[in-house]
């Protein structure tokens, strides 16, 4: 009996331990490093030091529990604030520290800034983002050749290092004197995003966009300064951009009670008031229709904290010209797919491209709970996609900026869905390129594995890159280094957007949380693994084989039965939660 208890408990611990490890990996936190230029030229480009207000907005929008570092850089890079676990106390400290942002630096040493963040950060397994704000060129010496060498090292050495570590660089240029080509390449080559602020007054809007790129928050649509809050929302934050001399902002509750900055504290409302924007946060808000009394602005947002999330799959920041735009969406409740017909039937979904007339996004008939839309190719340049889901008693919104890039090379994805084998096909535009001169090197970045570099050679007139089978739940990023000659003999380096290979590429969606049958692996695998472990452990303690075999068999039965009943319990709990959600929304 003692052996039975020992072995059974050990097996349960191993089973639970593997579950905890998997959960820890799945919930690995984000890491965000922010580099703020404090060179002397900022005195002209940001005379009112609006970088302080913009940084404070960013601090309030970054996710809880993220690993965050803020740096100031000029001729050297110095830390401003750091947290391994962003929370309210750290934000208060960082908000105070942000007031020390200055414009007294001598140079603009972008290479040192990037090197410092790579040497001192990005140690975790979660998503990694580097936000870079600058108003100048690479400038590290009075000798222009020294600065030119530093710029070249960023292109040839540091961008590959950023890609290898899967760090996305989000760049913001302030003023027309920046090295736009360098900042755009840093963003494009790493899968990040680039914005140009025409003036310091636009910095807050740029930081809002970057916050949504690095850590997207759930939002609800703001229509005519009105928005709807449903029973699943635990908190919302409204950001209201305002002009000089604007009438003070007010917030009206569903019961028509008016809240302003003066009454906010007594109402339990957090109200951050700056010359450029108001950030208003309400916890446990009343369900119903709320209203903002302020001038309407297309960049105003209502961000919500909720377990009912609208999810958009597999849309990157960059798309090749002439490619169709494929959108696939679904709802989750506490990260579980909602595929109940009585919920899905409530939802109508639409898409606005650059604020044009809405287009319907229909549900998929063969994948309950999923909605999909394929757009014809968009013209070259930046576009804003706004997706609105209306569930009659609730609404959700996703706003996503993308850029359509011109390239004389088209990329096609050939998928063997049964074996999960992707192949990338490169199709050069022979009206522009000398195809015989085409050189393609792919950098393959699997998660938690070394980067693999592969040359793509033409075979029978086709450029194909076959990839290994991609296991469910895993992903890899692929970047491309391409050179070619045009028909008139000019050597060029065509840009091709990085590709992400993950579950969204394959037709079969993730197994719904509320499956109708118990997965076979759930019943068999824990028992099998535990049985092998139990046999080894029992052999070390006792040579009574008949007893050991009986114990192992009994342990397998108990574990298998426990796993089955645990699964049934979780399934019933999820079903109950989703039913409660539907009742709240109704």
C-alpha positions in Angstrom: 0.0 0.0 0.0 2.9 2.3 0.8 4.3 1.7 -2.6 1.0 2.4 -4.3 0.6 5.7 -2.5 4.2 6.8 -3.3 4.0 5.9 -6.9 0.6 7.3 -7.5 1.5 10.7 -5.8 4.7 10.8 -7.8 2.9 10.3 -11.1 0.4 12.9 -10.3 3.1 15.4 -9.5 4.9 14.6 -12.8 1.6 15.1 -14.6 0.8 18.3 -12.9 4.4 19.5 -13.2 4.3 19.1 -17.0 1.0 21.0 -17.1 2.4 23.8 -15.1 5.5 24.0 -17.3 3.3 24.1 -20.4 1.2 26.9 -18.8 4.3 28.9 -17.9 5.6 28.6 -21.5 2.3 29.6 -22.9 2.1 32.7 -20.6 5.6 33.9 -21.1 5.4 37.7 -20.7 6.2 40.4 -23.1 9.5 42.3 -23.0 9.5 45.9 -24.2 12.5 48.2 -24.4 12.1 51.9 -25.2 14.9 54.1 -26.5 14.3 57.9 -26.3 16.6 60.3 -28.1 17.8 63.2 -25.9 20.3 64.7 -28.3 20.6 68.5 -28.5 18.6 68.8 -31.7 15.5 67.9 -29.7 15.6 71.5 -28.4 14.4 72.6 -31.9 12.2 69.6 -32.8 10.6 69.2 -29.3 10.9 72.6 -27.7 8.1 71.9 -25.2 9.5 68.5 -24.3 6.3 66.7 -25.3 8.3 63.4 -25.1 7.5 63.4 -21.4 3.7 63.4 -22.0 4.1 60.8 -24.8 6.2 58.5 -22.6 3.7 58.8 -19.8 0.9 57.8 -22.1 3.0 54.8 -23.2 3.7 53.8 -19.6 0.0 53.8 -18.9 -0.8 51.6 -21.9 1.9 49.0 -21.5 0.6 45.6 -20.2 0.8 44.5 -16.6 3.5 42.0 -15.7 5.6 42.9 -18.7 9.3 43.3 -18.5 9.9 46.9 -19.4 13.0 49.1 -19.7 13.3 52.8 -20.6 16.5 54.3 -21.9 17.8 57.7 -22.8 20.4 57.9 -25.6 22.6 60.5 -27.2 26.4 59.9 -27.3 25.8 57.1 -24.8 22.9 55.1 -23.5 21.7 55.4 -19.9 18.9 53.7 -18.1 15.8 55.7 -17.0 13.6 53.0 -15.4 13.3 49.2 -15.4 10.8 46.6 -14.1 10.8 42.8 -14.4 7.1 42.9 -13.6 5.3 46.1 -14.5 2.7 47.1 -12.0 1.1 50.2 -10.5 3.9 50.9 -8.1 6.5 50.7 -10.9 4.4 53.0 -13.1 4.3 55.7 -10.5 8.1 55.5 -10.2 8.5 55.5 -14.0 6.1 58.4 -14.4 8.3 60.5 -12.1 11.5 59.3 -13.8 10.1 60.3 -17.2 10.2 64.0 -16.2 14.0 63.8 -16.4 13.9 63.4 -20.2 16.1 66.2 -21.6 17.7 67.6 -24.8 21.4 68.0 -23.7 23.1 65.2 -25.6 25.9 65.8 -28.1 25.4 63.0 -30.6 22.8 60.5 -31.8 24.5 57.1 -31.3 21.8 54.8 -32.5 24.2 51.8 -32.7 25.2 52.1 -29.1 21.5 52.4 -28.1 20.7 49.1 -30.0 23.7 47.3 -28.6 23.0 48.4 -25.0 19.4 47.0 -25.1 20.6 43.8 -26.7 23.3 43.3 -24.1 21.1 44.2 -21.1 17.7 42.9 -22.0 15.5 40.5 -24.1 16.3 37.5 -21.9 12.8 36.0 -21.7 10.8 33.7 -24.0 7.8 36.0 -24.7 7.4 38.5 -27.5 10.2 41.1 -27.8 9.8 44.6 -28.9 12.1 47.6 -29.2 10.6 51.1 -29.6 13.1 53.7 -30.9 12.3 57.4 -31.0 14.8 59.7 -32.7 15.0 63.0 -34.6 18.3 62.6 -36.4 20.8 60.6 -38.3 23.5 58.3 -37.1 25.9 60.8 -35.6 28.7 59.6 -33.3 31.7 61.8 -34.3 32.7 65.0 -36.1 34.3 62.7 -38.7 31.4 61.7 -41.0 33.1 58.5 -42.1 33.1 57.3 -38.5 29.3 57.9 -38.4 28.9 56.2 -41.8 30.7 53.1 -40.6 28.4 52.9 -37.5 25.4 53.1 -39.8 26.7 50.3 -42.0 27.3 48.1 -38.9 23.6 48.6 -37.9 22.6 47.3 -41.4 25.1 44.5 -41.7 25.5 43.3 -38.1 22.8 44.6 -35.8 19.7 44.0 -37.9 20.7 40.3 -38.4 21.2 40.0 -34.6 17.8 41.6 -34.0 16.2 39.1 -36.4 18.0 36.1 -34.9 16.6 37.0 -31.5 13.1 37.7 -33.0 13.1 41.3 -31.7 10.6 43.6 -33.6 11.8 47.2 -33.9 9.1 49.9 -33.9 10.6 53.2 -35.0 9.3 56.8 -34.7 10.9 59.6 -36.7 10.5 63.1 -35.4 11.4 65.8 -37.9 12.4 65.6 -41.6 16.1 65.3 -40.7 15.9 61.7 -39.6 17.5 58.8 -41.6 14.1 57.6 -42.8 15.7 54.9 -44.9 17.5 53.4 -41.9 14.5 53.6 -39.6 12.2 52.0 -42.2 14.6 49.2 -42.8 15.0 48.5 -39.1 11.2 48.2 -38.8 10.7 46.3 -42.0 13.5 43.8 -41.7 12.4 42.8 -38.1 8.7 42.8 -38.7 8.1 45.9 -36.7 6.5 49.2 -37.8 7.6 52.7 -38.7 5.8 56.0 -38.2 6.8 59.6 -38.8 5.7 62.4 -36.5 5.5 65.6 -38.4 5.6 67.6 -35.2 6.2 66.9 -31.5 2.4 67.4 -31.0 1.9 64.1 -32.8 4.1 62.1 -30.5 1.3 61.0 -28.2 -0.6 59.5 -31.2 2.5 57.8 -32.4 3.1 56.2 -29.0 -0.5 55.1 -28.9 0.0 53.3 -32.3 3.2 51.7 -31.1 1.5 50.5 -27.8 -1.2 48.8 -29.9 1.5 47.2 -32.1 3.6 45.8 -29.2 0.7 44.8 -26.9 -2.7 45.2 -28.5 -5.6 46.0 -26.1 -9.2 45.0 -26.7 -11.3 47.9 -27.8 -14.9 48.7 -28.4 -16.0 51.0 -31.2 -16.4 54.7 -30.5 -19.3 56.0 -32.7 -20.1 59.7 -32.6 -18.4 59.9 -29.1 -20.7 57.2 -27.8 -19.7 53.6 -26.9 -21.3 50.6 -25.4 -20.1 48.7 -22.3 -21.4 45.2 -21.7 -21.5 43.0 -18.6 -18.3 41.1 -19.5 -16.1 44.3 -19.2 -14.3 44.7 -15.9 -12.6 48.0 -16.8 -12.3 50.5 -19.6 -9.9 53.3 -20.5 -10.8 56.2 -22.8 -8.1 58.2 -24.5 -9.3 61.6 -25.7 -6.9 63.7 -27.8 -7.5 67.5 -27.5 -6.3 70.7 -29.0 -5.2 73.9 -27.3 -8.1 75.7 -25.7 -10.4 72.7 -25.9 -13.5 72.6 -23.6 -12.7 70.3 -20.7 -13.7 66.7 -21.3 -16.7 65.1 -19.6 -17.8 61.5 -19.3 -21.5 60.6 -19.1 -22.6 57.3 -17.5 -25.6 55.3 -18.8 -27.7 56.8 -16.0 -26.8 60.3 -17.4 -24.6 61.2 -14.4 -21.8 63.4 -15.6 -18.1 62.9 -14.5 -15.4 65.4 -15.0 -11.8 65.8 -13.9 -12.8 67.6 -10.6 -15.4 64.9 -9.6 -13.3 61.9 -10.9 -11.6 61.1 -7.6 -14.8 61.0 -5.6 -16.3 58.8 -8.3 -13.4 56.3 -8.1 -12.3 57.2 -11.6 -8.6 57.7 -12.6 -8.2 60.8 -14.7 -4.8 61.7 -16.3 -5.0 65.3 -17.7 -2.2 66.5 -20.0 -2.2 69.4 -22.5 -2.5 66.9 -25.4 -4.8 64.2 -24.1 -7.0 62.9 -21.3 -6.7 59.3 -20.2 -9.8 58.2 -18.2 -10.0 54.8 -16.5 -13.2 53.4 -15.0 -13.2 50.1 -13.0 -16.3 47.9 -12.8 -18.3 50.2 -15.1 -22.0 50.1 -15.4 -23.3 48.3 -18.5 -25.0 50.4 -21.0 -24.3 53.4 -23.4 -21.6 55.8 -22.3 -20.8 59.2 -23.9 -17.8 61.5 -24.2 -18.3 65.3 -24.2 -15.3 66.4 -26.3 -14.3 67.2 -29.9 -14.4 64.0 -32.0 -11.0 62.7 -33.1 -10.3 59.6 -35.3 -7.4 58.6 -32.9 -9.6 58.5 -29.8 -9.9 55.0 -28.4 -11.9 53.0 -25.8 -9.8 50.1 -24.5 -11.4 47.5 -22.3 -10.4 44.7 -19.9 -12.5 41.7 -20.6 -12.4 37.9 -21.0 -14.6 38.2 -24.1 -12.1 38.8 -26.8 -12.2 39.2 -30.6 -9.1 37.5 -32.1 -7.6 38.2 -35.5 -5.3 35.5 -36.9 -2.2 35.7 -39.0 -2.1 39.3 -40.4 1.4 40.8 -40.5 2.3 44.4 -40.8 3.5 44.1 -44.4 1.9 42.6 -47.4 3.3 42.2 -50.9 1.7 44.1 -53.7 -0.8 42.1 -55.7 -1.5 39.7 -52.9 -5.0 39.1 -51.6 -5.7 40.1 -47.9 -7.0 37.2 -45.9 -8.7 37.8 -42.6 -9.8 35.1 -40.1 -11.4 35.9 -36.8 -13.0 34.3 -33.8 -14.1 35.0 -30.2 -12.7 33.6 -27.1 -13.9 33.5 -23.4 -10.9 33.1 -21.0 -8.8 32.0 -24.0 -11.3 29.3 -25.0 -12.8 29.3 -28.5 -16.5 30.2 -28.4 -18.3 28.0 -31.0 -21.7 27.8 -29.5 -24.3 28.4 -32.3 -26.5 30.5 -30.0 -23.5 32.9 -29.5 -22.2 32.9 -33.1 -25.7 33.6 -34.5 -25.8 36.8 -32.4 -22.7 38.2 -34.1 -22.5 40.2 -37.3 -19.1 41.3 -38.4 -18.0 44.0 -40.8 -14.7 45.5 -42.2 -13.9 49.1 -43.1 -10.9 49.7 -45.3 -9.5 53.2 -44.9 -13.0 54.3 -43.5 -14.8 53.3 -46.7 -18.2 51.6 -46.7 -18.3 48.5 -44.5 -18.0 45.1 -46.0 -19.6 42.0 -44.3 -17.3 39.3 -42.9 -19.4 36.1 -43.0 -19.1 33.1 -40.7 -17.4 30.0 -42.0 -19.9 27.2 -42.6 -17.3 24.4 -42.0 -15.6 25.9 -38.9 -18.2 27.0 -36.3 -17.1 30.0 -34.4 -14.8 31.4 -37.2 -15.4 34.4 -39.5 -13.4 35.0 -42.7 -13.0 37.5 -45.5 -10.6 37.7 -48.4 -10.0 41.1 -50.0 -8.8 41.8 -53.5 -5.2 43.2 -53.5 -4.9 46.7 -52.0 -3.0 49.5 -53.7 0.6 50.2 -52.6 1.0 52.2 -49.3 -0.4 52.2 -45.8 -3.9 51.2 -45.0 -6.1 51.1 -41.9 -8.4 48.1 -41.4 -11.2 48.5 -38.9 -13.1 45.3 -37.9 -16.3 45.7 -35.9 -18.2 42.8 -34.3 -21.8 43.6 -33.2 -23.3 41.0 -30.9 -26.5 43.0 -30.4 -25.8 43.4 -26.6 -22.0 43.8 -27.0 -19.5 45.2 -29.5 -15.8 44.7 -30.1 -13.4 46.4 -32.5 -9.9 45.8 -34.0 -8.0 48.6 -35.7 -5.0 47.4 -37.6 -2.5 49.4 -39.8 -0.8 47.5 -42.6 1.5 48.5 -45.5 1.4 47.1 -49.0 4.9 46.9 -50.3 6.0 47.0 -53.9 8.3 44.1 -54.9 9.2 42.5 -58.2 9.0 39.1 -56.5 5.8 37.5 -55.5 5.7 34.9 -52.6 3.2 32.0 -52.7 2.6 29.5 -49.9 2.0 25.9 -50.9 0.6 23.9 -48.0 0.3 20.2 -47.5 -2.4 20.4 -44.7 -2.4 16.7 -43.8 1.3 16.6 -43.1 1.6 20.3 -42.1 4.3 20.8 -44.6 4.7 24.3 -46.0 6.6 25.2 -49.1 7.4 28.8 -50.2 7.4 29.6 -53.9 9.2 32.7 -55.2 7.9 34.1 -58.5 10.0 36.9 -60.0 8.4 39.5 -62.3 10.3 38.7 -65.6 9.1 42.0 -67.0 11.4 43.7 -64.5 14.1 41.3 -63.4 16.7 39.1 -65.1 15.6 35.9 -63.4 19.0 34.3 -64.0 20.6 36.9 -61.6 18.2 36.2 -58.8 19.8 35.3 -55.5 17.6 34.4 -52.5 18.9 33.5 -49.0 16.2 32.6 -46.4 16.9 33.1 -42.6 14.7 30.6 -40.8 14.1 31.5 -37.1 12.4 28.6 -35.2 11.3 29.4 -31.7 14.0 28.5 -29.1 16.3 27.1 -31.8 19.4 28.4 -33.7 18.8 30.3 -36.9 19.2 28.3 -40.1 20.3 30.0 -43.3 19.3 28.4 -46.6 19.9 29.4 -50.2 17.0 29.0 -52.6 18.1 27.8 -56.0 16.1 27.5 -59.2 15.0 24.0 -60.2 13.2 23.6 -63.5 12.5 27.3 -63.6 11.0 27.5 -60.1 12.4 28.9 -56.8 11.1 26.7 -54.1 11.9 26.6 -50.3 10.4 23.4 -48.8 10.2 23.6 -45.0 10.0 20.8 -42.4 6.7 19.8 -40.9 5.5 22.4 -38.4 4.2 20.9 -35.1 1.0 22.2 -33.7 1.5 25.1 -31.4 5.0 25.9 -32.7 6.0 28.8 -35.0 8.9 30.1 -37.0 9.7 33.4 -38.7 11.5 33.6 -42.1 13.4 36.7 -43.4 14.8 37.1 -46.8 18.0 38.6 -48.3 17.5 39.0 -52.0 19.7 40.5 -54.7 18.9 40.6 -58.5 19.6 42.6 -61.6 17.0 44.5 -63.5 16.7 44.0 -67.3 18.8 47.2 -67.8 21.6 45.7 -65.6 21.0 47.6 -62.4 21.7 45.6 -59.2 18.8 45.9 -56.7 17.8 44.3 -53.3 14.1 43.7 -53.5 12.2 43.9 -50.3 10.1 40.9 -49.3 8.1 41.0 -46.1 9.0 38.5 -43.4 6.8 35.4 -43.2 5.4 33.8 -40.0 4.6 30.1 -40.1 2.2 29.0 -37.4 -1.2 27.3 -36.8 -3.1 30.1 -38.6 -1.5 28.9 -41.9 -3.3 25.5 -41.7 -6.9 24.9 -42.4 -7.7 22.9 -39.2 -8.4 25.3 -36.3 -7.1 24.6 -32.8 -9.2 21.9 -31.0 -12.3 23.7 -29.5 -12.3 23.9 -25.7 -15.7 22.2 -25.6 -15.0 19.1 -27.8 -17.8 16.6 -28.0 -15.5 13.6 -27.4 -12.7 13.1 -25.0 -9.4 13.3 -26.9 -7.7 10.0 -27.1 -4.4 11.4 -25.9 -6.0 12.7 -22.8 -7.1 9.2 -21.8 -3.9 7.3 -22.9 -0.8 9.4 -22.8 -0.7 10.3 -19.1 -1.2 6.7 -18.1 1.4 5.4 -20.5 4.1 7.9 -19.5 3.3 7.5 -15.8 3.4 3.7 -16.2 6.9 3.7 -17.5 8.0 6.0 -14.7 6.2 4.0 -12.1 7.9 0.7 -13.3 11.4 2.3 -13.0 10.7 3.7 -9.6 9.0 0.5 -8.2 11.9 -1.6 -9.5 14.4 0.5 -7.6 12.4 0.0 -4.3 11.0 -3.5 -4.5 11.6 -6.7 -6.6 8.1 -8.1 -6.0 7.1 -8.0 -9.7 3.6 -9.3 -9.3 2.9 -6.6 -6.8 4.6 -4.0 -8.9 2.6 -4.9 -12.0 -0.6 -4.8 -10.1 0.3 -1.4 -8.7 1.3 0.0 -12.1 -1.9 -1.3 -13.6 -4.0 0.2 -10.8 -2.1 3.5 -11.1 -2.7 3.6 -14.8 -6.4 3.0 -14.3 -6.6 5.7 -11.6 -4.7 8.2 -13.6 -6.6 7.5 -16.8 -9.9 7.8 -14.9 -8.7 10.9 -13.1 -7.7 12.6 -16.3 -11.1 11.7 -17.9 -13.1 13.1 -15.0 -10.9 16.2 -14.8 -11.5 16.8 -18.5 -15.2 16.3 -18.0 -15.1 18.7 -15.1 -13.2 21.4 -17.1 -15.5 20.9 -20.0 -18.6 21.4 -17.8 -17.0 24.4 -16.1 -16.3 26.0 -19.5 -19.8 25.3 -20.7 -21.2 26.9 -17.5 -19.0 30.0 -17.9 -20.0 30.4 -21.5 -23.7 30.0 -20.6 -23.3 32.6 -17.8 -21.6 34.9 -20.3 -24.5 34.6 -22.7 -26.9 35.3 -19.9 -25.0 38.4 -18.9 -24.8 39.7 -22.5 -28.5 39.0 -22.9 
